Amino acid sequence: MQAYDLTQLSILVLEKHLLIRKLLTDVFSEFGVPTVQSTPDPDIAWDMFTQFPIDLILSDWTEGLDGMKFLQKVRHDVDSSDPFVPVVICTANTEYRHVCIARDNGMTEYLAKPVSARTVYGRICALVENRRPFIRISNFFGPDRRRHMDEEYSGVDRRKRPI
């Protein structure tokens, strides 16, 4: 993996479980991230997001913490301070349908629990190395969901991936 300087980042962690919240904040501290704000409460996370500059959000999605509702608010609320902020959904919901739901709600990356420092760093690297343009259509706003060109389909309706 490429080594990146993370000493200018500000990260928001929305995580229900105290132990995982502590693990993530400690990992980011070890990475040199100077500002990590964390909370189990989506309302407090929203206040943090709207009051302070945030470069990356890690959001849980579990029973009792609706990460999809928070993601939708970040992407669509008129008071959102940065609807383009990268959002990594960090969850134990690992079924394909969950990944599709998160993707269709505008998540940037998906991280399955349990996590390690290596997997968290890998997602940060993916955000840096694979920046995707944002798309706005009738009922979707978020990073372009297409990750690769499908060479087998070249019909007139196939949209081209921006370079």
N, C-alpha and C positions, 0 to 999 in steps of 0.2 A: 504494500500500500504506500501511496505517496504521503510524505510528511507535509502537513499544512500548519501554518501559524494560526492558532485559534485565540490568540491573546487579545483580539479586538472584538470578539463575539459577545453578544448578550443573549442568553437562552432562558426560555420560560418552560418549566416542567409542570404539567398538569397530570398528577398521578395520585390515584386513590390510596395506595398502600404506602405507609410511612417508610418501611424498609427499602422498597424499590425507589422511592423518592430520594432517600438518603444515598443509596447506591449511585443513582444517576448524578446527583449534585456532586458527590465525591469524585466520580469519574470525570466530570467536566472540570472540576478543580484540578485534577491531575493532568488534564489536557492543557491547562493554562488559561481556561476560560475565566475572565475576571468577574463576570456578572451572571449568576444563575439564580433565578427566582423560582420558587416552587410552592405549590399548594395542592391540596386535594379538592378544592372548591372552584368550580367553573366560574362563579360570579367574581371571586377574588382574582382568578386568572385573567378574566376579562378586564378588570380594573388595572391590573399590572400591565396587560397588553396595550391598553389605551393610554396609559400614563407614562410609560417608559419605552424607549426604543428597543425593540426585540428583533433579533436576527434569525431566530429559529425557535420553533415550538415543538416540544415533544408532548403528545397528548395520549393519555390512557383512554381506553374504550372498554368499559366493563359494566357489569350490573352495578348500578348506583352512581356511575359517572358516565354521562352520555357524551363521549368524545365526538360523536358525529354532530350533535347539536352545537357543540362549541366550535367545531370546524366550520359548519355552515355560518355561524355568526361571524367568525373571522373573515370568511370569504364574501359574505353578502350584506352584513349590517352597515347601514349608512355611517355609523360612528366608528367603524373599523379603521384603526390607524394605519394598517398596511395589509390589504387583502391579498397581496402577492407574497407574504412571508412564507417561507418553507415550513410545512407542517408534517412532522413524522408521527404517524399513529403507531404507538407502542402498546401492543395488546396481546392477550392470550387467545383472542378470537382469531384462529388461524385457518379456518375453513375458507375455501375459495370464494364462497359467497360473501364472506366478511371483507375480504380483500377488494372485491368488486364494489361493495357498498362504500367502502372508504374511498376508493378510486373515484367513484361516481359523485362523491361529495366534495371532491377537490383536494384530497390529501396529496402530498408531494412524494413521500416514501412511506413504507410499511415496515415495521420491525416487530417480529414475533417474540413474545416472552417465552422462556427466560432469556434475558439479554446478558451480554458480556461487554466489557470495555471495547473489545475488538469489533463486535457487531455494531455497537453505537458509533464508533469511529468510522467504520465502513460505510454507514449511512451518511455520515457527514461528508466523507469523500465522494460518495455518489451524488450528493447535492452540489458539490463544487464542480465535479467533473462532467456532470450530465445535466446542466441547466436546461430546463424545458420551457418553451414559450407558454404563456397563458392563453387560454381559449375562453371566449365568452360566446355562448349560443343560448337559445331560448331558456333552457332550464339547467345549464351547467356553466360554472365559472371555476377555473382551476388550471393546473398544469396540464399540458397536452397529454392525453392518456396513451397515445401511441408511442411505443418504445422502440419500434423497429419498422423498417419498410418490408412489406410483404411482396416479394418478387413474383409470387404466383397471381397476384391481383393487380391488374393495370388498367382497369376500366376507366371510363371518362369521369366517373364520380370519385375516383380515388384522389384524395387530397395529398399534395406533396408536403413532405416534412421540410420545414424551413431550415436553411443552413446557417 
